[in-house]
Structures are given as C-alpha cells and as structure tokens.
C-alpha cells in the first residue's frame, strides 16, 4: 500500500510552537489528513517540546499541505 507525507506548518505562534515551525507526518494506507494527535506528536518528537493539545484543527493556526 501507499504512504503519504503530509507537511504541517505553524502559521502563528502558540506556546512552544513558533510561527514557521514545520513537521512531516507519514500516513500509510490512507489518503486522510493527519489527526490532531499525530500532528502534536510530530511537533513534540521533532522539536523535543511539550506541544499543547486541542489546537491542531484550527485552520488559521496551521497550514496542512497535501502530498
């Protein structure tokens, strides 16, 4: 099955997430966008931060780029 690499970019700062920070989320066997938990985990893992919860569905905060 196929894998897709979604790119997520912070458009605004929020807590430890600064404007312009970017992460990638790999989704396997689905074309669906990454969940809020997957995005939060990606920011936490890449930047070694405690990323806040509940902000990842906000389209004004993040740009989610389809593969």
ChimeraX commands (.cxc) that place a marker at each C-alpha (Angstrom):
marker #1 position 0.00,0.00,0.00 radius 0.5
marker #1 position 0.97,3.62,-0.48 radius 0.5
marker #1 position 2.36,6.04,2.07 radius 0.5
marker #1 position 1.82,9.79,2.02 radius 0.5
marker #1 position 3.96,12.50,3.59 radius 0.5
marker #1 position 1.86,15.41,4.87 radius 0.5
marker #1 position 3.60,18.68,5.72 radius 0.5
marker #1 position 2.29,20.87,8.50 radius 0.5
marker #1 position 3.46,24.45,9.06 radius 0.5
marker #1 position 2.62,26.69,12.03 radius 0.5
marker #1 position 1.15,29.96,10.77 radius 0.5
marker #1 position 1.01,31.53,14.25 radius 0.5
marker #1 position 2.94,31.01,17.47 radius 0.5
marker #1 position 1.24,29.12,20.30 radius 0.5
marker #1 position 3.16,28.21,23.46 radius 0.5
marker #1 position 6.35,26.35,22.49 radius 0.5
marker #1 position 5.32,26.17,18.82 radius 0.5
marker #1 position 6.76,29.15,16.98 radius 0.5
marker #1 position 5.46,30.58,13.74 radius 0.5
marker #1 position 7.18,28.87,10.80 radius 0.5
marker #1 position 7.94,25.56,12.53 radius 0.5
marker #1 position 7.28,22.63,10.21 radius 0.5
marker #1 position 6.80,18.89,10.66 radius 0.5
marker #1 position 6.05,15.94,8.43 radius 0.5
marker #1 position 3.56,13.16,9.19 radius 0.5
marker #1 position 3.68,9.88,7.27 radius 0.5
marker #1 position 0.27,8.26,6.73 radius 0.5
marker #1 position 0.21,4.67,5.49 radius 0.5
marker #1 position -2.66,3.03,3.61 radius 0.5
marker #1 position -4.89,6.11,3.73 radius 0.5
marker #1 position -5.21,9.43,1.95 radius 0.5
marker #1 position -6.83,11.03,5.02 radius 0.5
marker #1 position -5.18,14.03,6.66 radius 0.5
marker #1 position -3.23,13.51,9.89 radius 0.5
marker #1 position -5.16,13.76,13.15 radius 0.5
marker #1 position -4.54,16.40,15.80 radius 0.5
marker #1 position -2.78,13.81,17.96 radius 0.5
marker #1 position -0.46,12.81,15.10 radius 0.5
marker #1 position 0.40,16.47,14.43 radius 0.5
marker #1 position 1.01,17.18,18.14 radius 0.5
marker #1 position 3.20,14.07,18.44 radius 0.5
marker #1 position 5.20,15.13,15.38 radius 0.5
marker #1 position 5.93,18.58,16.86 radius 0.5
marker #1 position 6.84,17.00,20.21 radius 0.5
marker #1 position 9.18,14.47,18.62 radius 0.5
marker #1 position 10.91,16.79,16.14 radius 0.5
marker #1 position 11.47,19.73,18.48 radius 0.5
marker #1 position 11.63,17.95,21.88 radius 0.5
marker #1 position 8.86,20.15,23.26 radius 0.5
marker #1 position 5.63,19.56,25.14 radius 0.5
marker #1 position 3.24,20.61,22.39 radius 0.5
marker #1 position -0.15,21.95,23.53 radius 0.5
marker #1 position -3.34,19.98,22.89 radius 0.5
marker #1 position -6.53,20.96,21.11 radius 0.5
marker #1 position -5.19,23.48,18.59 radius 0.5
marker #1 position -4.45,21.36,15.54 radius 0.5
marker #1 position -7.86,21.54,13.87 radius 0.5
marker #1 position -7.65,25.34,13.72 radius 0.5
marker #1 position -7.04,26.24,10.06 radius 0.5
marker #1 position -5.80,29.73,10.99 radius 0.5
marker #1 position -3.01,28.21,13.14 radius 0.5
marker #1 position -1.64,25.55,10.76 radius 0.5
marker #1 position -1.24,25.00,7.06 radius 0.5
marker #1 position -1.67,21.32,6.21 radius 0.5
marker #1 position -0.15,20.55,2.82 radius 0.5
marker #1 position -1.40,17.51,0.94 radius 0.5
marker #1 position 1.15,15.19,-0.62 radius 0.5
marker link #1:1,2 radius 0.2
marker link #1:2,3 radius 0.2
marker link #1:3,4 radius 0.2
marker link #1:4,5 radius 0.2
marker link #1:5,6 radius 0.2
marker link #1:6,7 radius 0.2
marker link #1:7,8 radius 0.2
marker link #1:8,9 radius 0.2
marker link #1:9,10 radius 0.2
marker link #1:10,11 radius 0.2
marker link #1:11,12 radius 0.2
marker link #1:12,13 radius 0.2
marker link #1:13,14 radius 0.2
marker link #1:14,15 radius 0.2
marker link #1:15,16 radius 0.2
marker link #1:16,17 radius 0.2
marker link #1:17,18 radius 0.2
marker link #1:18,19 radius 0.2
marker link #1:19,20 radius 0.2
marker link #1:20,21 radius 0.2
marker link #1:21,22 radius 0.2
marker link #1:22,23 radius 0.2
marker link #1:23,24 radius 0.2
marker link #1:24,25 radius 0.2
marker link #1:25,26 radius 0.2
marker link #1:26,27 radius 0.2
marker link #1:27,28 radius 0.2
marker link #1:28,29 radius 0.2
marker link #1:29,30 radius 0.2
marker link #1:30,31 radius 0.2
marker link #1:31,32 radius 0.2
marker link #1:32,33 radius 0.2
marker link #1:33,34 radius 0.2
marker link #1:34,35 radius 0.2
marker link #1:35,36 radius 0.2
marker link #1:36,37 radius 0.2
marker link #1:37,38 radius 0.2
marker link #1:38,39 radius 0.2
marker link #1:39,40 radius 0.2
marker link #1:40,41 radius 0.2
marker link #1:41,42 radius 0.2
marker link #1:42,43 radius 0.2
marker link #1:43,44 radius 0.2
marker link #1:44,45 radius 0.2
marker link #1:45,46 radius 0.2
marker link #1:46,47 radius 0.2
marker link #1:47,48 radius 0.2
marker link #1:48,49 radius 0.2
marker link #1:49,50 radius 0.2
marker link #1:50,51 radius 0.2
marker link #1:51,52 radius 0.2
marker link #1:52,53 radius 0.2
marker link #1:53,54 radius 0.2
marker link #1:54,55 radius 0.2
marker link #1:55,56 radius 0.2
marker link #1:56,57 radius 0.2
marker link #1:57,58 radius 0.2
marker link #1:58,59 radius 0.2
marker link #1:59,60 radius 0.2
marker link #1:60,61 radius 0.2
marker link #1:61,62 radius 0.2
marker link #1:62,63 radius 0.2
marker link #1:63,64 radius 0.2
marker link #1:64,65 radius 0.2
marker link #1:65,66 radius 0.2
marker link #1:66,67 radius 0.2
view
